Amino acid sequence: MKTKRCTQIEKRIANIKAELAGIGKMRPGSLTQQYKDRKQKSGPYYQISYTHKMKSHTNYVSKDCIREVRQQIKNYKRFKKLTTEWVALGIEHSKLSMD
């Protein structure tokens, strides 16, 4: 039973590695639309906010880059999900191997 589960874990980790290799450009953050005049909702612009190396950052994003930035954020979320799963599987595999 242990060896079967270990084999399943190893296969899933291999699949995760393959998915990670194909992720492409990524960046953390949240993309929001802001307005120069919030009451009348005029003068819309976009900004991305994120934390990196324990520092908060906010950058303006031009309208022609919105689609690309959204994809980069999506890729980053996928990266985080896959690496979290990989670590959990690694811990489980290690525990099974030590028993």
Backbone as numpy.savetxt, mean C-alpha at the origin, in Angstrom:
# Nx Ny Nz CAx CAy CAz Cx Cy Cz
0.40 -33.30 8.66 -0.42 -32.10 8.66 0.44 -30.84 8.66
1.49 -30.86 9.49 2.38 -29.70 9.55 3.09 -29.46 8.23
3.57 -30.54 7.62 4.31 -30.38 6.37 3.38 -29.90 5.25
2.12 -30.33 5.27 1.16 -29.89 4.26 0.93 -28.38 4.41
0.74 -27.93 5.64 0.51 -26.51 5.89 1.76 -25.70 5.53
2.93 -26.22 5.88 4.18 -25.54 5.53 4.31 -25.37 4.02
3.94 -26.40 3.27 3.98 -26.34 1.82 3.01 -25.29 1.29
1.81 -25.23 1.88 0.82 -24.22 1.48 1.37 -22.81 1.75
1.97 -22.64 2.90 2.53 -21.34 3.27 3.63 -20.94 2.28
4.52 -21.87 1.96 5.62 -21.58 1.04 5.10 -21.19 -0.35
4.04 -21.85 -0.81 3.45 -21.51 -2.10 2.84 -20.12 -2.07
2.14 -19.80 -0.98 1.51 -18.48 -0.88 2.58 -17.39 -0.82
3.66 -17.64 -0.08 4.74 -16.66 -0.01 5.36 -16.45 -1.39
5.52 -17.51 -2.15 6.05 -17.38 -3.52 5.11 -16.54 -4.38
3.80 -16.75 -4.22 2.82 -15.94 -4.97 2.88 -14.47 -4.55
3.03 -14.23 -3.26 3.14 -12.85 -2.75 4.36 -12.17 -3.35
5.48 -12.88 -3.38 6.70 -12.31 -3.96 6.49 -11.93 -5.43
5.80 -12.79 -6.17 5.53 -12.51 -7.58 4.62 -11.29 -7.73
3.61 -11.19 -6.87 2.72 -10.02 -6.91 3.48 -8.74 -6.58
4.34 -8.81 -5.59 5.12 -7.63 -5.19 6.02 -7.15 -6.32
6.58 -8.10 -7.06 7.47 -7.74 -8.16 6.75 -6.95 -9.25
5.45 -7.12 -9.37 4.71 -6.45 -10.42 3.92 -5.23 -9.99
4.12 -4.77 -8.78 3.31 -3.66 -8.27 3.55 -2.35 -9.01
4.76 -1.98 -9.26 5.04 -0.71 -9.95 5.20 0.44 -8.98
5.02 1.65 -9.50 5.23 2.85 -8.69 4.20 2.93 -7.57
4.66 3.43 -6.42 3.74 3.54 -5.29 4.15 4.69 -4.39
3.19 5.14 -3.62 3.44 6.17 -2.62 2.34 6.10 -1.58
2.69 6.41 -0.32 1.67 6.42 0.73 0.86 7.71 0.66
-0.25 7.72 1.33 -0.97 8.97 1.49 -2.44 8.91 1.18
-3.05 10.07 1.37 -4.46 10.27 1.07 -4.56 11.45 0.12
-5.33 11.27 -0.93 -5.54 12.33 -1.91 -6.91 12.95 -1.63
-6.92 14.26 -1.43 -8.18 14.94 -1.15 -8.34 16.15 -2.05
-9.61 16.48 -2.29 -9.91 17.69 -3.05 -10.22 18.80 -2.05
-9.59 19.91 -2.23 -9.79 21.08 -1.37 -10.36 22.22 -2.21
-10.84 23.24 -1.55 -11.38 24.40 -2.25 -10.79 25.67 -1.67
-10.49 26.62 -2.55 -9.99 27.91 -2.10 -11.08 28.63 -1.31
-12.32 28.51 -1.78 -13.47 29.07 -1.06 -14.39 27.90 -0.70
-14.30 27.44 0.53 -15.05 26.25 0.94 -16.56 26.47 0.92
-17.01 27.66 1.24 -18.45 27.92 1.29 -19.10 27.78 -0.08
-18.46 28.33 -1.09 -19.02 28.28 -2.43 -18.44 27.13 -3.27
-17.54 26.40 -2.68 -16.88 25.28 -3.36 -16.30 25.71 -4.70
-15.56 26.80 -4.69 -14.91 27.29 -5.91 -13.40 27.18 -5.77
-12.74 27.12 -6.90 -11.28 27.01 -6.90 -10.79 25.68 -6.39
-11.32 24.55 -6.94 -10.87 23.24 -6.43 -9.42 22.94 -6.78
-8.76 22.24 -5.88 -7.41 21.75 -6.11 -7.24 20.46 -5.32
-6.22 19.70 -5.63 -5.97 18.43 -4.96 -4.66 18.49 -4.19
-4.65 17.74 -3.08 -3.40 17.62 -2.33 -3.29 16.20 -1.76
-2.05 15.78 -1.61 -1.78 14.48 -1.01 -1.11 14.72 0.33
-1.58 13.99 1.33 -1.00 14.07 2.67 -0.51 12.69 3.06
0.70 12.65 3.65 1.27 11.37 4.04 2.31 11.58 5.13
2.68 10.49 5.78 3.73 10.51 6.79 4.86 9.62 6.30
6.07 10.14 6.36 7.25 9.37 5.96 8.38 9.73 6.91
9.03 8.70 7.45 10.11 8.89 8.41 9.67 9.77 9.58
8.47 9.47 10.07 7.90 10.14 11.25 7.61 11.62 11.02
7.55 12.05 9.77 7.23 13.45 9.46 6.02 13.50 8.54
5.14 14.44 8.83 3.96 14.64 8.02 4.29 15.55 6.84
3.74 15.20 5.67 3.98 15.97 4.46 2.66 16.20 3.73
2.57 17.33 3.07 1.43 17.64 2.22 1.97 18.28 0.94
1.52 17.76 -0.20 1.94 18.29 -1.49 0.72 18.54 -2.37
0.81 19.57 -3.19 -0.23 19.82 -4.17 -0.05 18.85 -5.33
-1.17 18.48 -5.93 -1.15 17.56 -7.07 -1.93 18.21 -8.21
-1.29 18.32 -9.36 -1.98 18.93 -10.51 -3.05 17.98 -11.04
-4.04 18.55 -11.69 -5.18 17.76 -12.18 -4.75 16.67 -13.15
-3.72 16.92 -13.95 -3.29 15.92 -14.92 -2.55 14.74 -14.28
-2.21 14.84 -13.00 -1.51 13.76 -12.29 -2.41 12.97 -11.34
-3.67 13.35 -11.25 -4.59 12.74 -10.28 -4.70 11.23 -10.47
-4.93 10.79 -11.70 -5.09 9.36 -11.98 -3.84 8.58 -11.58
-2.68 9.10 -11.93 -1.42 8.42 -11.61 -1.20 8.34 -10.10
-1.47 9.42 -9.39 -1.29 9.44 -7.94 -2.26 8.47 -7.27
-3.49 8.43 -7.74 -4.46 7.46 -7.18 -3.96 6.03 -7.36
-3.41 5.73 -8.53 -2.89 4.38 -8.78 -1.70 4.09 -7.87
-0.82 5.07 -7.66 0.33 4.88 -6.78 -0.12 4.62 -5.34
-1.14 5.31 -4.89 -1.68 5.08 -3.55 -2.29 3.69 -3.45
-3.03 3.29 -4.48 -3.61 1.95 -4.52 -2.52 0.89 -4.48
-1.46 1.09 -5.25 -0.33 0.15 -5.26 0.32 0.05 -3.89
0.45 1.19 -3.21 1.06 1.19 -1.88 0.20 0.40 -0.89
-1.10 0.58 -0.96 -1.99 -0.17 -0.06 -1.89 -1.66 -0.33
-1.79 -2.03 -1.60 -1.63 -3.45 -1.95 -0.30 -3.98 -1.42
0.76 -3.19 -1.55 2.08 -3.55 -1.03 2.01 -3.81 0.47
1.38 -2.90 1.20 1.28 -3.04 2.66 0.50 -4.30 3.04
-0.59 -4.56 2.33 -1.41 -5.74 2.62 -0.62 -7.03 2.38
0.09 -7.08 1.26 0.86 -8.27 0.92 2.02 -8.51 1.89
2.73 -7.45 2.25 3.86 -7.63 3.17 3.39 -8.02 4.57
2.24 -7.50 4.98 1.68 -7.89 6.28 1.32 -9.37 6.27
0.71 -9.82 5.18 0.37 -11.23 5.05 1.63 -12.10 5.02
2.66 -11.65 4.32 3.91 -12.39 4.22 4.53 -12.58 5.61
4.55 -11.53 6.40 5.12 -11.61 7.75 4.32 -12.60 8.60
2.99 -12.52 8.54 2.15 -13.43 9.31 2.39 -14.88 8.91
2.51 -15.12 7.61 2.79 -16.48 7.13 4.18 -16.94 7.56
5.13 -16.03 7.53 6.48 -16.37 7.97 6.52 -16.78 9.44
5.78 -16.07 10.25 5.70 -16.41 11.68 5.06 -17.78 11.86
3.95 -18.01 11.16 3.27 -19.30 11.27 4.19 -20.44 10.80
4.89 -20.23 9.71 5.79 -21.26 9.18 6.91 -21.55 10.18
7.44 -20.51 10.76 8.50 -20.68 11.74 8.03 -21.48 12.96
6.83 -21.17 13.43 6.28 -21.89 14.59 6.07 -23.36 14.26
5.53 -23.63 13.05 5.31 -25.02 12.65 6.64 -25.78 12.51
7.66 -25.10 12.04 8.96 -25.75 11.84 9.65 -26.05 13.17
9.40 -25.24 14.18 10.04 -25.44 15.48 9.37 -26.50 16.32
8.08 -26.79 16.04 7.37 -27.80 16.83 7.77 -29.20 16.49
